[in-house]
Amino acid sequence: MEWLVYIGAALALVGLAGLVTCILRVARARRAGLDDAALRAVLRRVVVLNMAALLLSVLGLMAIVIGILLG
């Protein structure tokens, strides 16, 4: 089940990249000095991306654990 570990690692890395993207987008929006409504709109979009990135990370880590247990 070595392939499952590699697929899980790839998913976890994609999820981690998504989380870093969320951090950078929020930091850029805060530095831009947007008003409250515009900042809330940016954060609303980032929350969706953040949840998707967390889901990918969790699925990847689960695949790694399952691959290790089965292999």
ZIKA-V960621 format. One line per field, one symbol per residue. ss: DSSP state (H for helix, E for strand, L for the rest). phi: phi as a letter, one per 40 degrees, with the letter a starting at -180 (. if undefined). burial: # if it has 16 or more other C-alpha atoms within 10 Angstrom, else .. A space follows every 10 residues. Layout:
# ZIKA-V960621
ss->???
phi->???
burial->???
This chain:
# ZIKA-V960621
ss->LHHHHHHHHH HHHHHHHHHH HHHHHHHHHH HLLLLHHHHH HHHHHHHHHH HHHHHHHHHH HHHHHHHHHH L
phi->.ccccccccc cccccccccc cccccccccc ccgccccccc cccccccccc cccccccccc cccccccccc c
burial->...##.#### ######.##. ##..##..#. .......... ..#..#..## ..##.##### ####..#... .
